Amino acid sequence: MAMKPRCREDVVLAMALVRPSAASDGRKAEFLEHWRRSRSTDGHLVYEDDGIRLLQGKLGCSESEAEALRKGFAKRDPGQMREVYERLSGDPDREEVVDDLSYYNLYSFCRAHALSYGWLVWALAYQKAHNRQRFWCAVLNNAASMYLPWVHVQEAKRAGLRVRWGKAPYVLEGSDLVPLGNQYLVEPDGWYQFGKAKFWTSDRFMPGMYCHRRGDSVTFRGLVGAARWYVKDGKGLTFVTVGWDTGRYLDIVLNGVVPIDRFDIVEGSGAISTTSQGCSVIADKYTLSEARADAG
């Protein structure tokens, strides 16, 4: 969203930019500021190839030698790192160059890898925009995702599809997604339906979900779509994506590493936090529960 890609090449760049090597310690924000001014990567190590070219230019060495030295930084090899430092003696940018190269010990993309991903993403985005129903049928049949089934099913419904109750694989019959080889039923509405299929097939999306805001304070109750953990320096946070209204989602941040996978519903209250990455709620209190057949 920050890059606003205009072509496949921009998408390729974005695929590399989100990897830890290019994005850590404010490097992504610094690059994006540069990108908005010039739409170039000059002076920034985004791809692994950028480190190779930097070493070639600074040391006057071959491409293969530069790649071997870059890998030395990636593997934290003290001998090769020291060799680069010594060979840069007299270069006014030595400290900055060595610091930049040290980030290659984190996960990064070479240009060829980013190119493969970028072209794939471009093709998928085209299909999602121009062949929406076939796209979501393919997603439901093939996607192995961190998201629970209801998230993709809801998007398929927003694309105009009617999802029959049953398990994948689905076949597309007009605007209906029909489970192949499974008998489908006209099912009851509410929690019972969710408990059986892990998604609603009716037009009612997540009955009973709500998010009420008063100033910076929010009361929320939502169905958990996905959860991930972040741990640093012994401190943990859990990020929960919650569906709470038709086609809308909210990020809830819970303190600590929470075993959210056993639960379907999170409810509580907290404060709104707005950053360049979007809007989330920092929960100060919450409870977790399972969806029950009699809950609605």
C-alpha positions in Angstrom: 0.0 0.0 0.0 2.9 2.4 0.8 4.6 1.6 -2.5 1.5 1.9 -4.7 2.9 -0.5 -7.4 2.3 0.5 -11.0 3.8 -2.5 -12.8 5.1 -6.0 -12.2 8.6 -4.7 -11.4 7.2 -2.7 -8.5 5.5 -5.9 -7.1 8.8 -7.8 -7.5 10.5 -5.1 -5.4 7.8 -5.3 -2.8 8.3 -9.0 -2.4 12.0 -8.4 -1.5 11.3 -5.4 0.6 9.2 -7.1 3.2 11.9 -9.7 4.0 13.7 -9.1 7.4 17.0 -8.2 5.8 15.6 -5.3 3.9 12.9 -4.3 6.4 14.5 -4.5 9.9 15.3 -1.6 12.2 13.5 1.1 10.2 15.2 0.2 6.9 11.9 -0.4 5.2 10.5 3.0 6.2 13.8 4.7 5.2 13.6 3.0 1.8 10.0 4.0 1.3 10.8 7.6 1.9 13.5 7.4 -0.7 11.2 5.5 -3.1 8.5 8.1 -2.9 11.0 10.7 -4.0 12.9 8.8 -6.7 11.2 5.4 -7.4 14.7 3.9 -7.4 16.6 1.5 -5.1 19.9 3.5 -5.3 21.9 3.3 -2.1 19.6 0.6 -0.5 20.3 -3.1 -0.1 16.9 -4.7 -0.9 18.0 -7.8 -3.0 20.9 -10.0 -2.2 22.2 -8.9 -5.6 22.5 -5.3 -4.3 25.1 -6.5 -1.8 27.0 -8.3 -4.5 27.1 -5.1 -6.6 28.1 -3.0 -3.6 31.1 -5.2 -2.8 32.1 -5.4 -6.5 32.2 -1.6 -6.7 33.9 -1.0 -3.4 36.5 -3.8 -3.7 37.0 -4.1 -7.4 36.5 -7.9 -7.2 34.7 -10.4 -9.4 31.0 -11.2 -9.0 31.7 -14.7 -7.6 34.1 -13.3 -5.0 31.7 -10.6 -4.0 28.9 -13.2 -3.5 31.3 -15.4 -1.4 32.0 -12.3 0.8 28.3 -11.4 1.0 27.5 -15.0 2.2 30.2 -14.5 4.8 28.1 -11.7 6.3 25.0 -13.9 6.0 26.7 -16.7 7.9 28.4 -14.3 10.4 31.8 -15.7 9.4 34.2 -13.5 11.4 37.1 -14.1 9.0 35.3 -13.0 5.9 33.7 -10.1 7.7 37.1 -8.9 9.0 38.6 -9.3 5.4 35.9 -6.9 4.0 36.5 -4.5 6.9 40.2 -4.4 6.3 39.9 -4.2 2.5 37.7 -1.1 2.9 40.4 0.7 4.9 40.5 4.3 3.8 36.9 4.2 2.4 34.9 7.0 4.2 31.8 4.8 4.0 33.4 1.7 5.6 31.3 1.6 8.8 28.1 2.2 6.9 28.8 -0.4 4.3 29.8 -3.1 6.9 26.7 -2.3 8.9 24.4 -2.6 5.8 26.0 -5.9 4.9 25.5 -7.3 8.4 21.8 -7.4 7.8 22.3 -10.2 5.3 22.4 -12.6 8.3 18.6 -12.2 8.3 16.3 -13.7 5.7 16.5 -12.0 2.3 15.5 -12.5 -1.4 17.7 -12.6 -4.4 16.3 -10.9 -7.4 15.4 -14.2 -9.2 13.4 -15.4 -6.2 11.6 -12.1 -5.9 10.9 -12.1 -9.6 9.2 -15.5 -9.4 7.0 -14.4 -6.5 6.3 -11.0 -8.0 5.1 -12.4 -11.3 3.0 -14.9 -9.5 1.4 -12.3 -7.3 0.7 -10.1 -10.4 -1.0 -13.0 -12.1 -3.1 -13.8 -9.1 -4.1 -10.2 -8.6 -5.2 -10.1 -12.3 -7.3 -13.2 -11.8 -8.8 -11.9 -8.5 -9.8 -8.6 -10.3 -11.1 -10.0 -13.6 -12.2 -13.6 -12.8 -13.3 -13.3 -9.2 -15.6 -16.3 -8.9 -13.1 -18.7 -10.5 -10.3 -17.2 -8.4 -12.1 -17.8 -5.1 -13.2 -21.3 -6.2 -9.4 -22.1 -6.7 -8.5 -20.5 -3.4 -11.0 -22.6 -1.4 -9.8 -25.7 -3.2 -6.1 -25.1 -2.9 -5.0 -22.5 -0.3 -3.1 -23.6 2.7 -3.3 -20.5 4.8 -2.9 -19.1 8.3 -6.5 -18.0 8.0 -9.5 -20.1 9.1 -11.9 -21.2 6.4 -14.5 -18.6 7.1 -12.2 -15.8 6.0 -11.8 -17.1 2.5 -15.4 -18.2 2.3 -16.6 -14.7 3.3 -14.5 -13.2 0.5 -15.9 -15.7 -2.0 -19.4 -14.6 -0.9 -18.5 -10.9 -1.4 -17.5 -11.9 -4.9 -21.1 -13.0 -5.6 -20.7 -16.8 -4.9 -23.1 -18.9 -3.0 -21.3 -21.5 -0.9 -23.1 -24.8 -0.3 -22.4 -26.6 2.9 -19.7 -29.2 2.5 -16.0 -29.8 2.3 -13.6 -29.0 -0.6 -13.0 -29.7 -3.4 -15.7 -27.4 -4.8 -17.0 -27.2 -8.4 -18.4 -24.0 -9.8 -22.0 -24.3 -11.1 -23.1 -20.8 -12.2 -22.6 -18.7 -9.1 -22.8 -21.7 -6.7 -19.8 -23.4 -5.1 -20.9 -27.0 -4.8 -18.9 -29.5 -2.7 -17.8 -32.3 -5.0 -18.9 -35.7 -3.9 -20.6 -34.4 -0.7 -24.3 -34.2 -0.2 -25.2 -30.7 0.7 -28.2 -29.5 2.8 -30.1 -26.3 3.4 -28.7 -25.7 6.8 -29.9 -23.8 9.9 -28.6 -20.3 10.6 -26.4 -19.1 13.5 -23.7 -20.7 15.6 -24.8 -24.3 14.8 -23.9 -23.7 11.2 -20.5 -22.3 12.1 -19.7 -25.1 14.5 -20.3 -27.7 11.8 -18.7 -26.1 8.8 -16.4 -23.4 10.3 -18.1 -20.8 8.1 -21.6 -19.4 7.5 -23.2 -20.2 4.2 -26.1 -17.9 4.8 -25.9 -14.1 4.1 -25.7 -13.5 7.8 -22.0 -12.9 8.6 -21.0 -13.6 12.2 -24.3 -13.0 14.0 -23.8 -11.2 17.3 -20.3 -9.8 16.5 -19.8 -6.1 17.4 -17.3 -3.4 17.9 -18.3 -0.2 19.8 -16.0 2.8 19.9 -16.3 5.7 22.3 -13.4 8.1 21.8 -10.2 6.0 21.9 -11.8 3.2 23.8 -13.3 0.2 22.1 -15.5 -2.7 23.3 -15.2 -5.7 20.9 -16.5 -9.2 20.4 -15.5 -11.1 17.3 -14.8 -14.4 15.7 -11.1 -15.2 15.4 -10.0 -15.4 11.8 -6.2 -15.8 12.4 -3.6 -15.4 15.1 0.1 -15.0 15.1 2.7 -14.5 17.8 5.6 -12.1 18.1 8.3 -12.6 20.7 11.3 -10.3 21.3 13.6 -9.9 24.3 11.4 -12.4 26.3 8.3 -10.3 25.8 5.4 -11.7 23.7 2.4 -10.3 21.9 -0.4 -12.1 20.1 -2.1 -10.5 17.1 -5.6 -11.7 16.5 -7.6 -10.9 13.3 -11.2 -10.7 14.2 -14.2 -10.5 11.9 -16.9 -8.3 13.4 -19.2 -7.0 10.6 -20.0 -7.7 7.0 -16.7 -7.8 5.1 -14.8 -6.0 7.9 -11.9 -7.1 10.1 -10.1 -5.8 13.1 -6.7 -6.5 14.6 -6.7 -7.1 18.4 -3.4 -7.1 20.2 -3.2 -9.3 23.3 -0.4 -9.1 25.8 1.7 -12.3 26.0 1.7 -15.5 23.9 -1.9 -16.7 24.0 -3.0 -20.2 22.9 -5.7 -18.8 20.7 -6.0 -21.9 18.5 -8.3 -23.6 21.0 -10.9 -20.8 20.8 -13.2 -19.2 18.3 -14.3 -16.0 20.0 -12.4 -13.1 21.7 -14.2 -10.3 23.5 -13.1 -7.5 25.7 -12.1 -3.9 25.6 -9.0 -1.8 24.8 -7.6 1.4 23.2 -7.4 2.2 19.5 -3.8 2.3 18.1 -3.4 3.9 14.7 -0.1 3.6 12.8 1.1 3.7 9.2 0.4 0.0 9.1 -3.3 0.4 10.0 -5.6 0.5 12.9 -5.7 -2.0 15.8 -7.0 -2.4 19.3 -4.6 -2.9 22.2 -6.6 -5.1 24.6 -6.5 -4.3 28.3 -8.9 -7.0 29.2 -10.3 -9.9 27.3 -11.9 -13.4 27.5 -11.7 -16.3 25.1 -14.5 -18.8 24.4 -15.6 -21.4 21.9 -18.5 -21.1 19.5 -21.4 -23.2 20.7 -24.5 -24.6 19.1 -26.8 -22.8 21.6 -24.9 -19.6 21.8 -27.2 -17.7 19.4 
